[in-house]
Amino acid sequence: LQLMASCRNTGTLMIQSMHDEKCLYFRDGKISSASCMGKDNKNKLGYLLIKLGIITEKERERALALCIEDPSKRLGNALIEIGAVRKEDLRASLKVQATEIVYSLFLFPEGRFEFINKEPNIDPAEDLSLDVMNLLMEGARREDEWEKMRHAIPSMDIVLDFARGGKEKLNGTELNNDQQLILTLINGKRTISEICARSTLVDFEVCNFLYRLVKLSILEKRGN
């Protein structure tokens, strides 16, 4: 990422893991946009917008229908077209998504990458122009926290299950829909990678939530 910024590269950095593909779109060394696509081709932007309370599930489905009719149409543009979001709200949400995608790379830097040296198909009006060095500095600031997360969750292949009395510790705890979904996916058999693939959140958020539950002895590691 530092090389992309210092060389003022323009193009697409594709990072593939076993369960998803992340793309960072660069223009003149800055991140114009980012996307995360699960192995089931599930784009998580729609779920992020639902989580932020900007759109409803029905609006997401309507926008996806337009994208199916016109594969070149981006989900954000489809949401604007049906009046579900304003451009400024979409831009703010895209910044949140892009930042979380970058941080997920910092947490578990595993996978294959390829840089496509070609101008990305990003509307200049939608260019986020995120400064890479600012993201790296924030990443360095959080490194101690992430090191603790890696110690508790050393690999995406780790299997988690509820510890003895773990479920009882959750009684009375307020959890959002995304967190509740993650809990339903924990069965002592699924790996963290598989949970991430089925979750509506990006990897960084999933791992951060799981780490906190491990720290509270609600979850524990199981042998693969």
Secondary structure, DSSP 8 states (H G I E B T S, - for coil): -HHHHHTT--EEEEEE-SSEEEEEEEETTEEEEEEEEETT--BSHHHHHHHTTSS-HHHHHHHHHHHHH-TTS-HHHHHHHTTSS-HHHHHHHHHHHHHHHHHHHHHS--SEEEEE-S-----GGG---B-HHHHHHHHHHTHHHHHHHHHHS--TT-EEEE-TTHHHHTTT----HHHHHHHHH-SSSSBHHHHHHHSSS-HHHHHHHHHHHHHTTSEEEE--
